[in-house]
Amino acid sequence: MNKKGVLIQGSSRSKGNTNIIVSYIKERTGFDVIDLKSKRISAYDYESENIDDDFIPLMKEIVDTYDIIIFATPVYWYAMSGDMKIFFDRITDCLKIEKEIGRKLRGKIMGMVSCGFDAELKNGFTMPFIESANYLGMHYLGDIHTWIEGGAISESLQKKLNSFIEEKIKII
Ligand SMILES: Cc1cc2nc3c(=O)[nH]c(=O)nc-3n(C[C@H](O)[C@H](O)[C@H](O)COP(=O)(O)O)c2cc1C
C-alpha cells in the first residue's frame, strides 16, 4: 500500500475509548491522526460567517495530503458524535464556496470506525457515511464497530480489527 491515509477522530475526549482504537489502527497502518477536538470548527452557517475558523484550512490539508480518509467516531445517542456531524455538515462549504476542495474529494476512499458501549451497533448507523461517500463521489471501503472492555481492546476485537486493517485498508 502506498496510499496516504488519515484517521479523523471525532470524540468529545482526545484520549478516550475512540482514541484507543484510533491509536491501534495508526500503529498498524502508519496513518496520521487528526483530532477534531483540537480544532475550532463551528456548526454549519448558511451565511458562512464562520468561514474563517479551522475547517477550510483543515480540509485543504486533508484533500491535498491524503487518499484514504477514515472517520473514527464514538456512538453518542445511536449516532455519530456531534463533532463528527458538524464536520460532515461543514463539507457543505466545500460544495458551495470552496468548490475546488469538494472536487478533490472525488475518487478518494472513505472508511468508518465506530466505538460504542458494547458489541451492538444499531441498524442505520453506517448509512450517513455510505451515502455521503456516494454523494461526494468517494469510494467506501467499509466500516468496523468497536468497543473497549476494561480500558483495553479484547482479543477477539483485536482479531477483527487486524482483519479489517489487512483486508480492507492495506489492500488498497
Ligand atoms: C453522550 C453519550 C452518548 C452515548 N450514547 C451511546 C449509545 O447510544 N450507544 C452506545 O453503545 N454507547 C453510547 N455511549 C457510550 C460510548 O459510545 C462509549 O463509551 C464510547 O466507547 C465512548 O468513546 P469516547 O471515550 O471516545 O467518547 C454514549 C456515551 C456518551 C458520552
PDBQT file of the ligand as one rigid body, heavy atoms in Angstrom, charges set to zero:
ROOT
HETATM    1  C1  LIG A 201     -23.238  11.394  25.219  1.00  0.00    +0.000 C 
HETATM    2  C2  LIG A 201     -23.025   9.921  25.125  1.00  0.00    +0.000 A 
HETATM    3  C3  LIG A 201     -23.954   9.131  24.470  1.00  0.00    +0.000 A 
HETATM    4  C4  LIG A 201     -23.750   7.769  24.323  1.00  0.00    +0.000 A 
HETATM    5  N1  LIG A 201     -24.660   7.015  23.627  1.00  0.00    +0.000 NA
HETATM    6  C5  LIG A 201     -24.383   5.707  23.365  1.00  0.00    +0.000 A 
HETATM    7  C6  LIG A 201     -25.247   4.927  22.537  1.00  0.00    +0.000 A 
HETATM    8  O1  LIG A 201     -26.274   5.391  22.047  1.00  0.00    +0.000 OA
HETATM    9  N2  LIG A 201     -24.910   3.627  22.283  1.00  0.00    +0.000 N 
HETATM   10  C7  LIG A 201     -23.762   3.066  22.815  1.00  0.00    +0.000 A 
HETATM   11  O2  LIG A 201     -23.478   1.890  22.545  1.00  0.00    +0.000 OA
HETATM   12  N3  LIG A 201     -22.942   3.780  23.608  1.00  0.00    +0.000 NA
HETATM   13  C8  LIG A 201     -23.225   5.079  23.895  1.00  0.00    +0.000 A 
HETATM   14  N4  LIG A 201     -22.366   5.815  24.683  1.00  0.00    +0.000 N 
HETATM   15  C9  LIG A 201     -21.149   5.158  25.180  1.00  0.00    +0.000 C 
HETATM   16  C10 LIG A 201     -19.961   5.493  24.268  1.00  0.00    +0.000 C 
HETATM   17  O3  LIG A 201     -20.262   5.254  22.905  1.00  0.00    +0.000 OA
HETATM   18  C11 LIG A 201     -18.765   4.615  24.625  1.00  0.00    +0.000 C 
HETATM   19  O4  LIG A 201     -18.454   4.738  25.984  1.00  0.00    +0.000 OA
HETATM   20  C12 LIG A 201     -17.570   5.000  23.753  1.00  0.00    +0.000 C 
HETATM   21  O5  LIG A 201     -16.599   4.000  23.893  1.00  0.00    +0.000 OA
HETATM   22  C13 LIG A 201     -17.026   6.352  24.187  1.00  0.00    +0.000 C 
HETATM   23  O6  LIG A 201     -15.932   6.732  23.400  1.00  0.00    +0.000 OA
HETATM   24  P1  LIG A 201     -15.096   8.037  23.779  1.00  0.00    +0.000 P 
HETATM   25  O7  LIG A 201     -14.338   7.712  25.048  1.00  0.00    +0.000 OA
HETATM   26  O8  LIG A 201     -14.195   8.289  22.639  1.00  0.00    +0.000 OA
HETATM   27  O9  LIG A 201     -16.110   9.126  23.997  1.00  0.00    +0.000 OA
HETATM   28  C14 LIG A 201     -22.584   7.176  24.881  1.00  0.00    +0.000 A 
HETATM   29  C15 LIG A 201     -21.668   7.982  25.572  1.00  0.00    +0.000 A 
HETATM   30  C16 LIG A 201     -21.871   9.334  25.699  1.00  0.00    +0.000 A 
HETATM   31  C17 LIG A 201     -20.859  10.177  26.429  1.00  0.00    +0.000 C 
ENDROOT
TORSDOF 0
